[in-house]
């Protein structure tokens, strides 16, 4: 009997704690699923870290776009629309109607149509305190509609391409501005991105800085000799002792600029380049490497599990990412944490990350300038622990603390 009383008391306390917790409903098209487990992992880690604190109950709706006729990759994506609790976050994955190539103007309305019935039902059962969007377009305008319907304050986060790409399309920009005017607060992953947000008409006085996080238990320096041995064993990248290695981590798309890194390799004998990521540029990049007779020194590793990235980054002596635009790339911070200095372009929050020589170099988006920056970093050969210290301020705990403080201000 005494045990039963204690159990009942513990359950009552747990129910009281859950009732006392504030509740956020987050809308995120960028989120991992069974078909794309690496898609938007940084959003998942952020929301899981927030949920782990215990002061915010986190429900996330990850709308998955599927055309009326789901063929090819969309068939697998449709099957990945499965809901469940993941990492302490309640994840719901409704499908919305996607019109490939022409659906951009309609996606916010399609998402809101799919999400609203779920949001209303959950809000009736246990009210939310805040509606949140994890990407400015199409998530932001969709979340604005949902916040209006539920009568709740709205927050929207900008991450990079949502501003540099969607923010310059008139139909998206007008919807983004309207959502921003409605929002109680906006987040930006870097000060530079906040300036870009203001430049397209988003209210600068509503923007709060919110830097990315980092798993320091995973991303840390590994002995370079051991990392190179594992790179050869697990990923078939074999190097002589006198050969150097540089890495590039990011989607293989024109904006990331891997073609500049490949061209820079011509001026760096005895140096190999590993490319981590998938994307529409892969065939063209492979062709370029062949044309330049660099196919033996350029290695395409495809999409890697997060656990494999520290091996690549610890084996490399520099990370090169000649992006045309960024918010604040997670790959920058992850590389530094593994003792791998950066050679990157002056995009987004680059100057907020490269704050000392051991963090690397900021260069022009030009093959010769990239090669010169790489030569400097390779010649200096900074101690991995000194490089890793440049990422010490980034953590998921700090990220979650800042997010909780910001949310608390919005709900009063």
C-alpha positions, 0 to 999 in steps of 0.5 A: 500500500505504501509503495502504491501511495508513493507511485501515485504521488510520483505520478501526480508530481510528474503530471504537475510538472508537465502542466507547469512546463511551457509548451512550444509548437515548432514548424520545421520543414528542415528535420531528419526523417527515415528517408533523409536521416541527415536532413536538418540534424542541427534543428533536431539537436537544438530542439532535443537540447531544449526539451532536455532542459525540462522547462519547455515541452517541445512539439514539432511538426515536420511537414513532408511535401509529396506530389499528388503522384508520389513516384521515385524518391517521393515514394520513399519520402511519403513512407517516411511521414511517420510520427513519434517521440524522438529525443524527447521531442514529440514529432508529427509528420503530416504530408502536404501537397507539393508541386515540384519546381512550381510550388514555391509560391503555394507551399506556405498555404499547403503546409498550413492546410496540412498542419492546422487540423493537428495543431488545433486538436493538440492545442485543445487537448493541452494548450501551447504557449508559443508557435515557432518556425525553424526556417523563414520560408516556407515555414515562417508564413505557414507558422504565422497562419497557425499562430493567428488561428491559435491566438499565440505569439510567433517566433521565426528563425533565419538560417541562411538560404532562406534569406539569401535565396527565398528572400530575394524572390518577390512572392516569398519576400512579401510573405516573409515580411508579413510574417515578420511583422506579425512575429513577437520575435525573430532569430538569426544564426549570425550578426551578418545574417541579421543584417541581410534580414534587415536588408530585405525588409525584416524588422531589425529591432525584433532580431535576436542572435542565436548561435548554433550548438555543438556536441563536444563529446563527438566533435573533438580532435582525434590523433591525426595518424589514427584518423588517417588510418581509419579513413583508409580502412573505412572510407578507402581514402589512402594517403602516403605519409608525406601527402596532405589532406583537405576536406570540404563538407556541405551539399554539392550545390553551386552555392557551396563552391566546391568547384573552386576548391577543386581548381585550387588543388592544381596549385597544391601538389601532394594534397588530396581533397575529400568532399562530404555531401550529396547534391546536383553538382556531383556529376559536374564536379567529378567531370571537372576533376577528370578534366584537370587530371585530379581524379586521383586526388579528389575523393567523393565520400557522399553523405556520411553519418555524423559519427564519421565526420570527426574522423574525416575532420581530424584526418584533414589539415584544413576545411575549405568551403568557398560558399557564396552565402551562408548563415553560420555553417555548422561545418565550420564549427564542427571542423574547428572542434576537431582541430581542423582550421578553416579556409572559407569565403567572407560569407555570412558569419565567417568573421564571427567564427574566424576570430584568430589566426589559428581558426584559419583564413578568410579568402576571396572566392577565387581558386588562386586565393583559396590555394594561397590561404590553404598554403598558409594554413598547411605551412603553419600547422596549428596544434589541433587543441589550439584550433579546437579552443576556437569552438569552445563557446559553441555547445547545445547546452548554451544554444538551449539556454539562449533559446529558452531565455528568448522564448520566455521573454516572448510569452511573458 
